[in-house]
Amino acid sequence: MKGTSFFMDFEDKKNKLLDQLNKATGINFDITDSSLSEDEILNKLKELVVHFNVIDSKTGLYRLFLSKELAYSDALSSLSRFHIDEEHLRQIFYLESPGEYSKEAVSLLKSLLPDSKDVVLELDSKHLVLIINFDVAPSSEDILQTASSYLDMLETEAFTSFKLSYSKSVMSFKELPNAYNDAITAMEIGNTFNSNGRIYCYEDLGLGRLLYNVPPAEIKAYLNKHINVDILSQIDEETLSLINAFFENDLSLAETARQTFIHRNTLIYRLDKFADLTGYDVRKFNEAITVKISLMLFNYIKAQ
């Protein structure tokens, strides 16, 4: 049984690599007989995939390098061919669409990035990556403004909504895979703890990053001690939205009422009802912290 499982694993890997090789070359390859071992066959196929993707395409180089399928030492030999500077300030943006994005969206992004050093990568039907070069280090406000402008343009010109995540800018080509992974993680954390968000910065997700690594058993233990899942499940979306708005406005009744367009007395009434249900009054700082963490962990559980 164990041998069969291993064989199927080899076949799956081999077929996946052959499919990648077929797409890279336009030629259908197959292996009918070989004196090589299974590991040797897989390694040879990987070498061929890397060779054709990297040599024939700059986007192929970036795609393989970001996913860590291509080692830094192997990527270096192709940088000069595609006029890629090893040391240059770069920013990675990771974009996610709720549905399949259109070709118009890709074309629009390419028109917004006229510099030949910038890259638009199509990962799959819902995800894109932008690699943008900067001559001068942008401020955090500059990066946020740039990200917002891209999303606005995509929505108004290509009629496609996206979310965007990013991490810090990097100075070395070698650092790109880590920045890419951080951007993906930022998207996952943002979608889990702040699904209504539009732009997520990895460095700004402090509490979310901390809670994202909490073991499931610890999450359940915390909720059972404070506000259990059954109680949280009874809270309607309107109330949850109101509570989150209250947190975002630093527990200010006046500012929350103004932003949510409800009367201050109505807000107090709803907060009282929430306190009756959960036992926690979010107008008190310490209890607000417990509720904030509980709601984030509850969202984490629902997202699993």
Secondary structure, DSSP 8 states (H G I E B T S, - for coil): -HHHHHHHHHHHHHHHHHHHHHHHHS-----S--SS-HHHHHHHHHHHHHHHHHHH-HHHHHHHHHTTSS-HHHHHHHHTTTT--SEEEEEEEEEE-SS---HHHHHHHHHH--STT-EEEE-SSSEEEEEEEESS---HHHHHHHHHHHHHHHHHHS----EEEE---EEEGGGHHHHHHHHHHHHHHHHHH-TT-SEEEGGG-HHHHHHHTS-HHHHHHHHHHSS-HHHHHTS-HHHHHHHHHHHHTTT-HHHHHHHHT--HHHHHHHHHHHHHHHS--TTSHHHHHHHHHHHHHHHHHHH-
